[in-house]
């Protein structure tokens, strides 16, 4: 059983291994975007960088950073990920809008 815990929202979602973090957040009414991101997000293609989340615990349970993430997050800590590019393979704790 894979659990995604959204810390700020105090909510947990049970997902299948390999689930896309952005899709599961949106399916569970978790708001990933700031005001600008709501207006101008790319729909999950990794182009806008507005779905940044911080992985507080369970970083080892995620897919490796993609090339797109490496470019978009080059000045961010390793614990920051783009939700649209992240696959969940084990339980994680996520902080939205870090």
C-alpha positions as CSV (number, residue, x, y, z in Angstrom):
1,X,0.0,0.0,0.0
2,X,1.5,3.3,-1.1
3,X,0.4,6.4,0.8
4,X,0.9,10.0,-0.2
5,X,0.6,12.3,2.8
6,X,0.0,16.0,2.0
7,X,1.3,17.8,5.1
8,X,-0.3,21.3,4.8
9,X,-3.6,19.8,3.9
10,X,-3.5,17.1,6.6
11,X,-4.7,14.5,4.0
12,X,-3.6,11.1,2.9
13,X,-4.2,9.4,-0.4
14,X,-3.7,5.7,-1.1
15,X,-2.4,5.1,-4.6
16,X,-1.0,2.3,-6.8
17,X,2.8,2.1,-7.2
18,X,3.9,4.2,-10.2
19,X,1.2,6.8,-9.8
20,X,1.9,10.3,-11.1
21,X,2.1,12.7,-8.1
22,X,0.3,15.6,-9.9
23,X,-2.6,13.5,-11.2
24,X,-3.2,11.9,-7.7
25,X,-3.1,15.3,-6.0
26,X,-5.6,16.8,-8.4
27,X,-7.8,13.8,-8.2
28,X,-7.9,14.2,-4.5
29,X,-8.6,18.0,-4.6
30,X,-5.1,19.0,-3.4
31,X,-4.3,22.5,-4.6
32,X,-0.7,22.4,-6.1
33,X,-0.7,25.8,-7.7
34,X,-0.3,29.4,-6.6
35,X,-2.5,32.0,-8.3
36,X,-0.2,32.4,-11.2
37,X,0.2,28.6,-11.6
38,X,-3.6,28.2,-11.7
39,X,-3.7,30.6,-14.7
40,X,-0.7,29.5,-16.6
41,X,0.2,25.8,-15.8
42,X,1.2,23.6,-18.7
43,X,-1.2,20.8,-17.9
44,X,1.5,18.4,-16.6
45,X,4.1,18.5,-19.4
46,X,7.0,19.8,-17.2
47,X,7.3,23.1,-19.1
48,X,6.1,25.7,-16.7
49,X,7.5,24.6,-13.4
50,X,4.5,25.7,-11.3
51,X,3.7,22.3,-9.7
52,X,6.8,22.4,-7.4
53,X,6.4,20.3,-4.2
54,X,8.9,19.6,-1.4
55,X,9.3,15.9,-0.4
56,X,9.7,15.9,3.3
57,X,10.0,12.2,3.7
58,X,10.3,9.3,1.3
59,X,12.4,10.8,-1.4
60,X,13.9,7.4,-2.1
61,X,10.4,6.1,-3.0
62,X,10.2,8.4,-6.1
63,X,11.3,8.1,-9.6
64,X,14.7,9.8,-10.3
65,X,14.6,13.5,-11.4
66,X,13.9,13.8,-15.1
67,X,16.1,16.0,-17.4
68,X,13.2,18.5,-17.4
69,X,13.3,18.7,-13.6
70,X,17.0,19.0,-13.5
71,X,16.8,22.1,-15.7
72,X,13.8,23.7,-14.0
73,X,15.0,23.0,-10.5
74,X,18.7,23.6,-10.8
75,X,18.8,26.2,-8.1
76,X,16.4,24.3,-5.8
77,X,17.2,21.7,-3.1
78,X,17.2,18.0,-4.1
79,X,14.0,17.6,-2.1
80,X,12.1,19.8,-4.5
81,X,10.3,18.0,-7.4
82,X,7.9,18.8,-10.2
83,X,4.7,16.9,-9.3
84,X,3.9,16.3,-13.0
85,X,7.2,14.5,-13.5
86,X,7.3,12.5,-10.3
87,X,6.2,8.8,-10.1
88,X,5.5,7.5,-6.6
89,X,6.7,4.0,-5.8
90,X,6.3,4.0,-2.1
91,X,5.0,6.2,0.7
92,X,5.9,9.8,0.8
93,X,5.2,13.0,2.7
94,X,4.7,16.1,0.5
95,X,4.6,19.8,1.2
96,X,2.7,21.7,-1.5
97,X,3.7,25.2,-2.5
98,X,7.0,25.3,-0.7
